[in-house]
Amino acid sequence: MIRGFYAAASGLNAQQTNMNIIANNMANVSTTAFKAQHASFSDLLYANINNPLGAVSCGSGVRIGGTGTDFTQGDLTKTDVETDCALMGPGFFAIEDKKTAAITYTRDGSFRLGIDAANTSLVNSAGDYVLDETNKRITLTKDPITGEMTYDATKIGIFNIPNPYALKQIGGNNYVAGEDAGKIEKSLTTTIRSGYLEASSVDISREMVKVIEASKAFSFNAKIIQTADEIEKIVNQLR
């Protein structure tokens, strides 16, 4: 019965993590360009138990094998804000962290003008720099006639990542490229649509179905623990 306790407990832990992932998806249903995540499960080690009728494989439970990301493009929402940008096709914007200078990638095109010392640069909502196709900051210039800052969305770099599933989410709707991401190059097919933002790819009805599945699986594992405990009590009473 001890094996039953541990196997069911591993199921409880796995489903709790699954519920956390689903809850994070649902919380970001309105987040610009957010990509839904999903959990994958894998079996723990099996043990072969010999008996007169032959060997029987006995499992040890389940664990979260990994977390995947659905990079399906979301619908476009019109904002009429000139610096808002949405990607039409696969690809990512490159962002330079203003503190660490580390480069991350995102599909969130909620950009604005940021004044830093004597320069006016294109930045994201966190104040980090948006980069061009050569990984340099985009500095805006003032029109000598109107005195306004000239903005050209075509200067924004769009980068193709051969294996986007190797990207690691680090928060703030940003990703870092892992070793298996492949060679990151300028995208030749994806275009930018100004005045629009990409909506979240989270399908709330699909997430609700996942909630039901996870809650049923959690209850089933809890019932196994309860049953194993009752059997353990009966066995102890027979001694």
N, C-alpha and C positions, 0 to 999 in steps of 0.2 A: 504493500500500500504506500510505502515511502516514495516509490517511483511515481505513483499516481499523483501524489502531492506536488512533487517537483515539476512533473509534466504540465499539470494544470496551472501551477503558479507561473510557469514560463509563458503559457497562453494568456494569462491575465496581464502580465507585463507587456507582452507584444501588442495586445489589443488596446491597452492604455496608451502606448506610444502611437498607435494608429489613430486613436481618437484625438490625440493632441495635434497630429498632422491635419486631420480633417477640420478640427476647430480653427487652426491657423488659416486654412483655406477659406473657410466661411467668414472669418474676421476680415479677410482681405478681398471680399467680393467687390468692393468699390475702389480698391487700390489701383492706380494707373499702371497698366501693363504687367500686373502681377501674374505669375505663372503658377498654376496649381501643382501641388506635390502629391505623391502617392507612395504608400509603403508597400514593399515587397517582403514576403515571408519565406523562410527556409527552415527545413527540418534540422533538429539537433541530432546527435549521434544515435544510431540504432544498436541495440544489443541482441545477439542471437542466443535464445534460451532453448536448450535441448530438452525434449520430452519424448515419451514413447512413440508419439505420432509424428515426430520429426521436429526440426528446428523451427522456432517461431521468432520473428523479428519484433522486438519491443522498442518503441520509440521513447525518446527522452524529452519531447516537447518541441517547441517552436521558438523562433526568434525573428526579429526584424533583420532581413538580409540587406536592406538598403533602402534609400529614399530616392525616387525618380521625380523628374520634373516634366510637366506637359508644356511644351513650347508652342502649342497651337496659337496662332495669332488671334487676338481678341478683336471685337468690333471697334470701329472708329467713332469717336465722339467729337462733334464740332464744338470748338471753344471760341473761335474768332480771335484768339490771342496769337499775335504774330510769332512769338518765340516758342509756342507749343509745337512740338514735332511728333509725328507718328511715322513709324517705319512701315512701308508697304512691301512686305516680303520678309524673308529670314535675314537675320543680322542683328548687330548690337551697336549702341553708342559706346564710345570710350570715355571714361571719366578719370580725371587725375585728382586724388585726394589732396586738399589744400594743406594738410598738415604733414602727411607722410610721403606725398608725391607718388604713392602706389597707384597703379592703373587697374581699374575695375571696369566691368561691362554691364550695361543695362539696356532695357527697351523703354524705360520711362523717359519720355521726352518733355517733361515739365521743366522747361528751361526759362531763364530770365537773365537780365543784365546785372552784372555785379561789378561794383567799382572797387578796385584794389590799387591803392597808391595813385599813380597817375594814369593807370590803364583801366579801360572798361572791357571786361571779358564776359563771355557767355558761360553761365554757371547753372548747376542744377538747383533743386530746392534746398539742398544742404549747403550750398555755397561752394561746392567742388567744381573744378574746371572741366568744361566740355572740350574735347580734343578734335583736331581735324584729322585728315587721312594720314598725316605724317606724325601723329601723336604729339602735336604741339597745341598749345592753348590758342583759342580763337579770340583774338583781340579786335574789338570794333573800333572803327574810325568815325570821326565827326564830319558830317557833310559841311563843306565850307560855305555853302549858300544858306541852307536851312538851319544849320547848327545842330541838327539831330544826328544821333548815332545810326550809322548805316548797318543793316543786318542782312546777311545773305545765308540762307539755310543750306545752300549748296556747299558751303565751306565745312559743314559738319561731317566728320568722318563716320562712315558706316563700315563695320568690320564683320567679315564672315568667319565663323568658328566651325571648322569641319565637324567636330563632335561636340555639340552643345551640351550633351548629357554628361560631359566631363567637367562642366562648370559647377562650382560650389557656391551656394547662396550664403552670403555673409551678412544679410540684413540691409535695410534701407533700399530694398529692391535692386541690390547690386550683386554681381557675381565675380568670382575670380576664376581664371582658367587653370585647370589642373594639367598634369603632365600629359594626359591622353587627349587633350583638347585638339591637338593638331596645330598646323601652322596657321596663325591668324593673319589674314590678309584683307585688303580693301575689297568690299563687295562691289561687283560690277552690275548686278541685276536689281538690287533693292533700291528703292527711291524714298524720299522724304516728302511727307505731306504736311505743309505748315498750316497752323490754325486748327489742328486736330490732335487728339490724344488717343492712344490705344487703351481700350478698356481691359479689365481683368478677364482672364480666361476661365475663371471659376464658374462652373455650372452648379447653381445652388440646388437644383433638383437632384443632380447626380450625387452631390455631397450628402444630401439628406438620406439617400439610399445607402450610402456608405455608413452613415451614422447608425442606421437600423441594423445593418450587417454586423458592424463592430460591437454594438450593444448586445445583440443576440449571442455572438461568440463569447463575449465577456461573461454573460450570464451562464452560458453552457459550461465554461471552465470553472466558474464559481460553484456550480452544481456538482461538478466532478469532485472538487475538494470536499464539499459537504458529504457526498456519498462515500468517499474514501475514509472520511473521518468516522462516519457511522459504522462502516465495516471494521475499522480498527477498534472501535469500542466493543463490538460484538466478539471479535477475536480475543480481546483482553479479558472479557467476561468468561470465556470458555476455559481459561487457564486455571 
